[in-house]
Amino acid sequence: MSFDEFQAQRRFWEAWQSVRIVRDVDSGLFTFGESFLPYYLLCDQTQPKRPVVVTRGVVRVERPMIITPDNGPPDLQNFFSDEDEHQEGIARFLLARSAHFSRVKLDNRRGMRRLAHEGMDAVVERISRELDEQQEDRVAILAAPEPFGGIAVLRYAAERVWRSSPENIQELRERGFLP
């Protein structure tokens, strides 16, 4: 591994650590087929006193209907812009090393971006209150510095997949696919 690759991985890890899942979701994911992970992404602008960018989106997690012995890499769609191609490569590399992500397709669909002039904490509180009033417990709130919005959404989806894996393995055993 060259020094440049090490530096790129270090920067990716720092970006991964800079994002927060402010309001998480507890439900598991389907073992087969697809699951949907709706979210609000709140991005702080890099300049002080700039509005918070609020985006509503959903990640579609598609798992194969038939499990084969291949170890296909994870398929990431719409997480990174063209300028972030290097970050996407590092994310693919790291996720491919986890059995949880073999043959998984993650497709991120972002909605319209809105500006909120209240500041990050006030926006988090307002959206959280709205979700509580609607008794909505399947929508996450993610917070990130502006250049790392894609990483925030990827981290949320990745952690949901990791957390659901024990339940999914149990379901595979109950269906006779595993000993």
BATORTOR-184016 format. One record per residue (C-alpha): residue number from 1; residue in one letter; x, y, z. Coordinates in Angstrom, 1 decimal, padded with zeros to 4 digits. Example, Ala and Ser with C-alpha at 12.3 -4.5 7.8 and 13.67 -1.06 7.14 Angstrom:
# BATORTOR-184016
+-----+------+--------+--------+--------+
| pos | code |     c1 |     c2 |     c3 |
+-----+------+--------+--------+--------+
|   1 |    A |  012.3 | -004.5 |  007.8 |
|   2 |    S |  013.7 | -001.1 |  007.1 |
+-----+------+--------+--------+--------+
# end
This chain:
# BATORTOR-184016
+-----+------+--------+--------+--------+
| pos | code |     c1 |     c2 |     c3 |
+-----+------+--------+--------+--------+
|   1 |    M |  000.0 |  000.0 |  000.0 |
|   2 |    S |  001.5 |  003.3 | -001.0 |
|   3 |    F |  001.6 |  006.3 |  001.3 |
|   4 |    D | -001.0 |  008.1 | -000.8 |
|   5 |    E | -003.5 |  005.2 | -000.4 |
|   6 |    F | -002.9 |  005.2 |  003.3 |
|   7 |    Q | -003.6 |  009.0 |  003.4 |
|   8 |    A | -006.8 |  008.5 |  001.3 |
|   9 |    Q | -008.1 |  005.8 |  003.7 |
|  10 |    R | -007.2 |  008.0 |  006.7 |
|  11 |    R | -009.2 |  010.9 |  005.2 |
|  12 |    F | -012.1 |  008.6 |  004.4 |
|  13 |    W | -012.1 |  007.3 |  008.0 |
|  14 |    E | -012.0 |  010.9 |  009.4 |
|  15 |    A | -015.0 |  011.8 |  007.2 |
|  16 |    W | -016.8 |  008.6 |  008.4 |
|  17 |    Q | -016.2 |  009.7 |  012.0 |
|  18 |    S | -017.3 |  013.3 |  011.3 |
|  19 |    V | -020.9 |  012.4 |  010.4 |
|  20 |    R | -023.6 |  011.6 |  013.0 |
|  21 |    I | -026.8 |  009.6 |  013.0 |
|  22 |    V | -028.8 |  011.9 |  015.2 |
|  23 |    R | -032.0 |  009.9 |  015.2 |
|  24 |    D | -031.6 |  006.2 |  014.4 |
|  25 |    V | -034.2 |  003.6 |  013.4 |
|  26 |    D | -034.5 |  000.3 |  015.3 |
|  27 |    S | -036.3 | -002.0 |  012.8 |
|  28 |    G | -034.4 | -004.7 |  010.9 |
|  29 |    L | -034.1 | -005.2 |  007.2 |
|  30 |    F | -035.6 | -008.0 |  005.1 |
|  31 |    T | -033.3 | -011.0 |  004.5 |
|  32 |    F | -034.4 | -011.3 |  000.8 |
|  33 |    G | -035.6 | -008.7 | -001.6 |
|  34 |    E | -035.6 | -005.0 | -000.8 |
|  35 |    S | -035.9 | -002.7 |  002.2 |
|  36 |    F | -036.3 |  001.1 |  002.2 |
|  37 |    L | -034.4 |  003.4 |  004.6 |
|  38 |    P | -035.9 |  006.9 |  004.6 |
|  39 |    Y | -033.9 |  009.7 |  006.1 |
|  40 |    Y | -033.4 |  013.5 |  006.5 |
|  41 |    L | -029.8 |  014.6 |  005.7 |
|  42 |    L | -028.8 |  017.9 |  007.4 |
|  43 |    C | -025.5 |  019.4 |  006.1 |
|  44 |    D | -023.7 |  022.2 |  007.8 |
|  45 |    Q | -022.2 |  024.7 |  005.4 |
|  46 |    T | -018.4 |  025.1 |  005.8 |
|  47 |    Q | -018.8 |  028.9 |  006.3 |
|  48 |    P | -020.2 |  030.3 |  009.5 |
|  49 |    K | -023.7 |  031.7 |  009.6 |
|  50 |    R | -024.7 |  029.9 |  006.4 |
|  51 |    P | -028.0 |  028.0 |  006.3 |
|  52 |    V | -028.3 |  024.2 |  007.0 |
|  53 |    V | -029.0 |  022.2 |  003.8 |
|  54 |    V | -031.9 |  019.8 |  004.4 |
|  55 |    T | -032.5 |  016.9 |  002.1 |
|  56 |    R | -035.1 |  014.1 |  002.4 |
|  57 |    G | -034.2 |  010.9 |  000.7 |
|  58 |    V | -034.4 |  007.1 |  000.8 |
|  59 |    V | -031.9 |  004.3 |  000.4 |
|  60 |    R | -033.1 |  001.2 | -001.3 |
|  61 |    V | -031.3 | -001.9 |  000.0 |
|  62 |    E | -031.6 | -004.8 | -002.4 |
|  63 |    R | -030.4 | -008.2 | -001.4 |
|  64 |    P | -030.4 | -011.1 | -003.9 |
|  65 |    M | -033.4 | -013.3 | -004.1 |
|  66 |    I | -031.1 | -016.3 | -004.8 |
|  67 |    I | -027.9 | -016.7 | -002.8 |
|  68 |    T | -025.0 | -018.0 | -004.9 |
|  69 |    P | -021.4 | -018.9 | -003.8 |
|  70 |    D | -020.0 | -015.9 | -005.7 |
|  71 |    N | -018.6 | -013.0 | -003.7 |
|  72 |    G | -019.9 | -010.2 | -005.8 |
|  73 |    P | -018.9 | -006.7 | -004.6 |
|  74 |    P | -021.4 | -004.3 | -003.1 |
|  75 |    D | -023.2 | -002.1 | -005.7 |
|  76 |    L | -023.3 |  001.6 | -004.5 |
|  77 |    Q | -025.4 |  004.0 | -006.5 |
|  78 |    N | -025.9 |  007.7 | -006.0 |
|  79 |    F | -023.9 |  008.2 | -002.9 |
|  80 |    F | -021.1 |  010.3 | -004.2 |
|  81 |    S | -020.8 |  013.0 | -006.8 |
|  82 |    D | -018.5 |  012.6 | -009.8 |
|  83 |    E | -015.9 |  014.7 | -007.9 |
|  84 |    D | -015.9 |  012.1 | -005.0 |
|  85 |    E | -015.0 |  009.1 | -007.2 |
|  86 |    H | -011.9 |  008.4 | -005.1 |
|  87 |    Q | -014.1 |  008.3 | -001.9 |
|  88 |    E | -016.5 |  005.9 | -003.6 |
|  89 |    G | -013.6 |  003.6 | -004.6 |
|  90 |    I | -012.4 |  003.5 | -001.0 |
|  91 |    A | -016.0 |  002.8 |  000.3 |
|  92 |    R | -016.4 |  000.0 | -002.2 |
|  93 |    F | -013.0 | -001.5 | -001.2 |
|  94 |    L | -013.8 | -001.4 |  002.6 |
|  95 |    L | -017.4 | -002.7 |  002.3 |
|  96 |    A | -016.3 | -005.5 |  000.0 |
|  97 |    R | -014.2 | -006.9 |  002.9 |
|  98 |    S | -017.4 | -007.5 |  004.9 |
|  99 |    A | -019.5 | -010.5 |  004.3 |
| 100 |    H | -022.6 | -008.4 |  005.1 |
| 101 |    F | -022.1 | -006.5 |  001.9 |
| 102 |    S | -021.5 | -009.3 | -000.6 |
| 103 |    R | -024.0 | -009.0 | -003.4 |
| 104 |    V | -025.9 | -006.1 | -001.8 |
| 105 |    K | -027.1 | -003.2 | -003.9 |
| 106 |    L | -027.6 |  000.2 | -002.2 |
| 107 |    D | -029.3 |  002.9 | -004.2 |
| 108 |    N | -029.6 |  006.4 | -002.7 |
| 109 |    R | -032.4 |  008.6 | -003.9 |
| 110 |    R | -032.2 |  012.2 | -002.8 |
| 111 |    G | -035.1 |  014.6 | -002.9 |
| 112 |    M | -035.1 |  018.4 | -003.2 |
| 113 |    R | -032.6 |  020.4 | -001.1 |
| 114 |    R | -034.1 |  023.0 |  001.2 |
| 115 |    L | -032.3 |  025.7 |  003.2 |
| 116 |    A | -033.0 |  026.1 |  006.9 |
| 117 |    H | -031.7 |  029.3 |  008.6 |
| 118 |    E | -032.2 |  028.1 |  012.2 |
| 119 |    G | -028.9 |  026.4 |  012.9 |
| 120 |    M | -028.2 |  022.7 |  013.1 |
| 121 |    D | -029.5 |  022.0 |  016.6 |
| 122 |    A | -032.7 |  023.8 |  016.0 |
| 123 |    V | -033.3 |  022.0 |  012.7 |
| 124 |    V | -032.6 |  018.6 |  014.3 |
| 125 |    E | -035.1 |  019.5 |  017.1 |
| 126 |    R | -037.8 |  020.7 |  014.7 |
| 127 |    I | -037.6 |  017.7 |  012.4 |
| 128 |    S | -037.4 |  015.3 |  015.3 |
| 129 |    R | -040.5 |  016.9 |  016.8 |
| 130 |    E | -042.4 |  016.7 |  013.5 |
| 131 |    L | -041.6 |  013.0 |  013.2 |
| 132 |    D | -042.7 |  012.4 |  016.7 |
| 133 |    E | -046.0 |  014.2 |  016.1 |
| 134 |    Q | -046.5 |  012.0 |  013.0 |
| 135 |    Q | -045.6 |  008.9 |  015.1 |
| 136 |    E | -043.0 |  008.2 |  012.4 |
| 137 |    D | -040.4 |  005.8 |  013.7 |
| 138 |    R | -038.8 |  004.7 |  010.4 |
| 139 |    V | -037.2 |  007.9 |  009.3 |
| 140 |    A | -033.6 |  008.7 |  010.5 |
| 141 |    I | -032.0 |  012.1 |  010.9 |
| 142 |    L | -028.4 |  012.3 |  009.7 |
| 143 |    A | -026.0 |  015.2 |  010.2 |
| 144 |    A | -022.8 |  015.9 |  008.4 |
| 145 |    P | -020.4 |  018.7 |  007.3 |
| 146 |    E | -021.4 |  019.7 |  003.8 |
| 147 |    P | -018.8 |  017.7 |  001.8 |
| 148 |    F | -019.6 |  014.5 |  003.6 |
| 149 |    G | -023.4 |  014.1 |  003.0 |
| 150 |    G | -022.9 |  011.0 |  000.8 |
| 151 |    I | -020.7 |  009.4 |  003.5 |
| 152 |    A | -023.4 |  010.1 |  006.2 |
| 153 |    V | -026.0 |  008.3 |  004.1 |
| 154 |    L | -023.7 |  005.4 |  003.3 |
| 155 |    R | -022.8 |  005.1 |  007.0 |
| 156 |    Y | -026.4 |  005.0 |  008.0 |
| 157 |    A | -027.2 |  002.3 |  005.4 |
| 158 |    A | -024.1 |  000.3 |  006.3 |
| 159 |    E | -024.9 |  000.3 |  010.0 |
| 160 |    R | -028.4 | -000.8 |  009.4 |
| 161 |    V | -027.2 | -003.7 |  007.2 |
| 162 |    W | -024.6 | -004.7 |  009.9 |
| 163 |    R | -027.2 | -004.6 |  012.7 |
| 164 |    S | -029.7 | -006.6 |  010.7 |
| 165 |    S | -027.3 | -009.4 |  009.8 |
| 166 |    P | -027.8 | -011.6 |  013.0 |
| 167 |    E | -031.6 | -011.6 |  012.4 |
| 168 |    N | -031.1 | -012.4 |  008.7 |
| 169 |    I | -028.7 | -015.3 |  009.5 |
| 170 |    Q | -031.3 | -016.7 |  011.9 |
| 171 |    E | -034.0 | -016.4 |  009.3 |
| 172 |    L | -031.7 | -018.3 |  006.8 |
| 173 |    R | -031.3 | -021.0 |  009.4 |
| 174 |    E | -035.0 | -021.2 |  010.0 |
| 175 |    R | -035.6 | -021.6 |  006.2 |
| 176 |    G | -033.0 | -024.3 |  006.0 |
| 177 |    F | -030.4 | -022.4 |  004.0 |
| 178 |    L | -027.8 | -022.6 |  006.7 |
| 179 |    P | -027.0 | -025.4 |  009.3 |
+-----+------+--------+--------+--------+
# end
